[in-house]
Amino acid sequence: MTAPRGGVVFATWVAAPAQVPRARLLVASLRDFGGRLAGSPVWIFDCAAGDAACGELAGDGVQVFPAEVPAALRGYLYASKVAAAAAAEARADGAADTLVMVAAENLVVGPVDLLDLGGDADAALRPVHHRNVGLGADAPLDAFWRGVYANAGVADLADTVESFIEGERLRAYFNSALYAVRPALGLLRRWCERFTALVGDEDFQRRACGDRLHQVFLHQAVLTTLLAVEIAPARRRLLPPGHVYPYNLHGEVPADRRAKRLEELATVCYEERSLDPAAVRDIAIGPELAAWLAAHGAAAAS
């Protein structure tokens, strides 16, 4: 199934066998809870050179494609995520108006209609959960962000966001576990090119990206900067907090922002946390969703 022209396609990636049950659960949750977009085509990109046995996920509007990680990126953190996004965008260009990239460690628990860009947005995004390597709105540039900005052809950014957990005002810094873009813009292919350039820049890696934290979040910093530089603020749709809610960080979320029930959300990022209803103790799950999670093997996806 190709994406219908003018429609929405969802894409995810699998880089290891452990992600296969997570991708299966993601697709099932979209089909059952995704609202108007529930029947959208889903593309799964196999970045594990066939080792993850993704073929079993095909069917019911799901297609599986190989995605080769460029040799220059192999072994670098989150390279598969960037390579899959570029491959998905190339395939969606000319076929769909909206490409939704979603990490396999997400669960759809409510309608996700806001991910359809329609005619009034070129991207749909959430701010980051934690500051991590983010730069305060009024802080001086450090070597890391100076290099990332130079890579994108700018000296600095004026746009700001508020981190979800700390509530800290940062220079534009977006979450990359779930976002939607217009594939015709080619932004994700440029992401791969510019990420590759910074990974291969020995001076930048030594001066600004020598520690694990900066290496982990380099891909996100590059994507964020491209989004901020190439898409005007008026064309960026900031998604409400119920999208890509960080259940993996649930205990760190301030009480006034902490979700009380899974059903009040649209999508949940759980990463290594279990969504097995028999094991969940810190958030309410209604009986219907609990039965669905048990029936669809949520325990195997954790």
WOJO-V363829 format. One record per residue. RES is the residue in one letter. SS is DSSP state (H for helix, E for strand, C for the rest). PSI is psi in whole degrees, -180 to 180 (999 if undefined). Layout:
res=RES ss=SS psi=PSI
res=RES ss=SS psi=PSI
This chain:
res=M ss=C psi=124
res=T ss=C psi=161
res=A ss=C psi=133
res=P ss=C psi=141
res=R ss=C psi=133
res=G ss=C psi=0
res=G ss=E psi=-166
res=V ss=E psi=136
res=V ss=E psi=139
res=F ss=E psi=142
res=A ss=E psi=141
res=T ss=E psi=178
res=W ss=E psi=153
res=V ss=E psi=122
res=A ss=C psi=-3
res=A ss=C psi=154
res=P ss=C psi=-32
res=A ss=C psi=-19
res=Q ss=H psi=-11
res=V ss=H psi=-51
res=P ss=H psi=-29
res=R ss=H psi=-43
res=A ss=H psi=-39
res=R ss=H psi=-44
res=L ss=H psi=-39
res=L ss=H psi=-49
res=V ss=H psi=-46
res=A ss=H psi=-40
res=S ss=H psi=-38
res=L ss=H psi=-45
res=R ss=H psi=-38
res=D ss=H psi=-24
res=F ss=H psi=1
res=G ss=C psi=3
res=G ss=H psi=-138
res=R ss=H psi=-27
res=L ss=H psi=8
res=A ss=C psi=-35
res=G ss=C psi=10
res=S ss=C psi=149
res=P ss=E psi=146
res=V ss=E psi=129
res=W ss=E psi=131
res=I ss=E psi=125
res=F ss=E psi=120
res=D ss=E psi=105
res=C ss=C psi=10
res=A ss=C psi=21
res=A ss=C psi=37
res=G ss=C psi=-7
res=D ss=C psi=-17
res=A ss=C psi=-2
res=A ss=C psi=49
res=C ss=H psi=-18
res=G ss=H psi=-30
res=E ss=H psi=-13
res=L ss=H psi=-11
res=A ss=C psi=149
res=G ss=E psi=163
res=D ss=C psi=47
res=G ss=C psi=12
res=V ss=E psi=130
res=Q ss=E psi=146
res=V ss=E psi=132
res=F ss=E psi=147
res=P ss=E psi=149
res=A ss=C psi=111
res=E ss=C psi=129
res=V ss=C psi=125
res=P ss=C psi=144
res=A ss=H psi=-36
res=A ss=H psi=-16
res=L ss=H psi=-12
res=R ss=C psi=130
res=G ss=C psi=-13
res=Y ss=C psi=144
res=L ss=C psi=131
res=Y ss=C psi=20
res=A ss=H psi=-37
res=S ss=H psi=-36
res=K ss=H psi=-43
res=V ss=H psi=-44
res=A ss=H psi=-41
res=A ss=H psi=-40
res=A ss=H psi=-43
res=A ss=H psi=-42
res=A ss=H psi=-41
res=A ss=H psi=-43
res=E ss=H psi=-42
res=A ss=H psi=-39
res=R ss=H psi=-35
res=A ss=H psi=-22
res=D ss=C psi=121
res=G ss=C psi=-10
res=A ss=C psi=-29
res=A ss=E psi=152
res=D ss=E psi=-25
res=T ss=E psi=129
res=L ss=E psi=121
res=V ss=E psi=117
res=M ss=E psi=126
res=V ss=E psi=126
res=A ss=C psi=147
res=A ss=C psi=-24
res=E ss=C psi=37
res=N ss=E psi=150
res=L ss=E psi=132
res=V ss=E psi=124
res=V ss=C psi=3
res=G ss=C psi=173
res=P ss=C psi=140
res=V ss=C psi=37
res=D ss=H psi=-29
res=L ss=H psi=-12
res=L ss=H psi=-15
res=D ss=C psi=115
res=L ss=C psi=-24
res=G ss=C psi=-141
res=G ss=C psi=-2
res=D ss=C psi=6
res=A ss=C psi=154
res=D ss=C psi=-7
res=A ss=E psi=149
res=A ss=E psi=128
res=L ss=E psi=157
res=R ss=C psi=145
res=P ss=E psi=164
res=V ss=C psi=157
res=H ss=C psi=-53
res=H ss=C psi=157
res=R ss=C psi=-50
res=N ss=C psi=-114
res=V ss=C psi=8
res=G ss=C psi=158
res=L ss=C psi=127
res=G ss=E psi=149
res=A ss=C psi=-34
res=D ss=C psi=6
res=A ss=C psi=150
res=P ss=C psi=153
res=L ss=C psi=140
res=D ss=C psi=177
res=A ss=H psi=-35
res=F ss=H psi=-57
res=W ss=H psi=-30
res=R ss=H psi=-41
res=G ss=H psi=-40
res=V ss=H psi=-43
res=Y ss=H psi=-43
res=A ss=H psi=-37
res=N ss=H psi=-30
res=A ss=C psi=0
res=G ss=C psi=22
res=V ss=C psi=160
res=A ss=C psi=-30
res=D ss=C psi=172
res=L ss=C psi=140
res=A ss=C psi=-25
res=D ss=C psi=143
res=T ss=E psi=161
res=V ss=E psi=170
res=E ss=E psi=123
res=S ss=C psi=141
res=F ss=C psi=-41
res=I ss=C psi=-52
res=E ss=C psi=-23
res=G ss=C psi=30
res=E ss=C psi=137
res=R ss=E psi=119
res=L ss=E psi=156
res=R ss=E psi=150
res=A ss=C psi=125
res=Y ss=C psi=111
res=F ss=E psi=153
res=N ss=C psi=144
res=S ss=C psi=13
res=A ss=C psi=-18
res=L ss=E psi=123
res=Y ss=E psi=161
res=A ss=E psi=141
res=V ss=E psi=165
res=R ss=C psi=112
res=P ss=H psi=-27
res=A ss=H psi=-19
res=L ss=H psi=-21
res=G ss=C psi=14
res=L ss=H psi=-39
res=L ss=H psi=-28
res=R ss=H psi=-38
res=R ss=H psi=-33
res=W ss=H psi=-48
res=C ss=H psi=-42
res=E ss=H psi=-44
res=R ss=H psi=-34
res=F ss=H psi=-44
res=T ss=H psi=-41
res=A ss=H psi=-41
res=L ss=H psi=-34
res=V ss=H psi=-37
res=G ss=C psi=-4
res=D ss=C psi=98
res=E ss=H psi=-37
res=D ss=H psi=-45
res=F ss=H psi=-44
res=Q ss=H psi=-40
res=R ss=H psi=-44
res=R ss=H psi=-37
res=A ss=H psi=-11
res=C ss=C psi=33
res=G ss=C psi=-14
res=D ss=C psi=160
res=R ss=H psi=-39
res=L ss=H psi=-45
res=H ss=H psi=-34
res=Q ss=H psi=-40
res=V ss=H psi=-42
res=F ss=H psi=8
res=L ss=H psi=-44
res=H ss=H psi=-41
res=Q ss=H psi=-38
res=A ss=H psi=-41
res=V ss=H psi=-45
res=L ss=H psi=-47
res=T ss=H psi=-47
res=T ss=H psi=-41
res=L ss=H psi=-43
res=L ss=H psi=-43
res=A ss=H psi=-36
res=V ss=H psi=-41
res=E ss=H psi=-14
res=I ss=C psi=121
res=A ss=C psi=148
res=P ss=H psi=-37
res=A ss=H psi=-18
res=R ss=H psi=6
res=R ss=E psi=123
res=R ss=E psi=115
res=L ss=E psi=117
res=L ss=C psi=149
res=P ss=C psi=165
res=P ss=C psi=-16
res=G ss=C psi=-4
res=H ss=C psi=136
res=V ss=C psi=46
res=Y ss=E psi=133
res=P ss=E psi=78
res=Y ss=H psi=-28
res=N ss=H psi=-21
res=L ss=H psi=22
res=H ss=H psi=-43
res=G ss=H psi=-17
res=E ss=H psi=-12
res=V ss=C psi=130
res=P ss=C psi=148
res=A ss=C psi=-37
res=D ss=C psi=-10
res=R ss=C psi=-5
res=R ss=C psi=129
res=A ss=C psi=143
res=K ss=C psi=-31
res=R ss=E psi=144
res=L ss=H psi=-36
res=E ss=H psi=-13
res=E ss=H psi=-2
res=L ss=C psi=171
res=A ss=C psi=-50
res=T ss=E psi=150
res=V ss=E psi=130
res=C ss=E psi=120
res=Y ss=C psi=-21
res=E ss=C psi=-116
res=E ss=C psi=3
res=R ss=C psi=147
res=S ss=C psi=139
res=L ss=C psi=14
res=D ss=C psi=117
res=P ss=C psi=-21
res=A ss=C psi=-17
res=A ss=C psi=-18
res=V ss=C psi=127
res=R ss=C psi=-14
res=D ss=C psi=6
res=I ss=C psi=143
res=A ss=E psi=142
res=I ss=C psi=122
res=G ss=C psi=161
res=P ss=H psi=-36
res=E ss=H psi=-46
res=L ss=H psi=-38
res=A ss=H psi=-43
res=A ss=H psi=-38
res=W ss=H psi=-46
res=L ss=H psi=-44
res=A ss=H psi=-42
res=A ss=H psi=-29
res=H ss=C psi=14
res=G ss=C psi=40
res=A ss=H psi=-32
res=A ss=H psi=-36
res=A ss=H psi=-20
res=A ss=H psi=-8
res=S ss=C psi=999
